Amino acid sequence: PDMGEEETEVAIAAANNAFESWCWGTSARERSRFLRRWFEAVLNSTEELAQLMSLECGKPLAEARAEVVYGASFLEWFAEEGPRAVG
């Protein structure tokens, strides 16, 4: 939006620091648990998210609910793969 070069550099540095902390400061199992909690939060908010999607996009509510659950399935998959991280 209204960011200049200096603000952009500060934002990039902050994002890099956050990534380094996340990457090296948490184990694969911890990241997996975080993703699992996120997955559960999305599922627990399915109705609210589906209503929002329907209002924003005009998508039928049943279709929006299915899309929320489908999207959440990716969080679940990555959460389950997390402890097996290699490389």
N, C-alpha and C positions, 0 to 999 in steps of 0.2 A: 504493500500500500504506500504509505508515505515515509518509507525508510530510505535514508541516504546510504552512502558507502560505509561510513563508520558504524552505523546501527546494524547494517548487514553483516559486517565483519564480527561484531559482538555476538550477534545471533548465531552465526556459524561456529564461533568458538564455544559458546554455551552448549550448542547441540553436540559438538565433538566431545566436550568434557562429560556430558551426560552419557554419551555412548560409551566412552572409555570406562566410566564408573559402572555402568550396567554390564558391559561386556566382561570386564575383568573382576568386578566386585560381587558378582552373583554366580552361583553355580548353575549348571544346567538343570538340576533338580529344582532349585529355587525359581528359575525362570519358568519351568514347567508348571509349578504350583501357581504362579502369577497368572499364566495363560489360562489355567483351569478355572481360577476364580473369575477371570474376565468372561470366559465361556458361560459360567453359571449366572453371572450378572446379566449377560445378554439374554439368556433364556428366561430369567426371572422378569425381564422387562420386555418380553416379546410383544405384549399387547400395546404398550406405550410406543415402542419403536415402530410397530406396524401402523398404528394410527398416524404417527408423524410422517412415515413414508407415504401413506395414502394421501394425507393432506398436501404434502409437498409435490408429489409426483402424479397424483390422480390414480394411483394403482389401486385396484380392488383390494379390500381389506384382507380377504382370504389369501390372495396372492402375496401381499406384503408380509403376512405372518409366515408363510412358507419361505419367503426370501430371508427373513430374519433368522429362522432356524437353519436354513442352508448356510448362510454366512457364518453363523456361530459354529457350524460343524468344522470349519477351517481352524478356528481357535482350538477346538477340542483335538483335532488331528495333530496340530503343532504341539499342544500341551503333552500329548502322549508320546510324541517323538522326542521331546526335549531331553529326557533322561538318557536317551540313546545317542546324544550328540557326539559326533566324532569328527576329527579333522580340523 
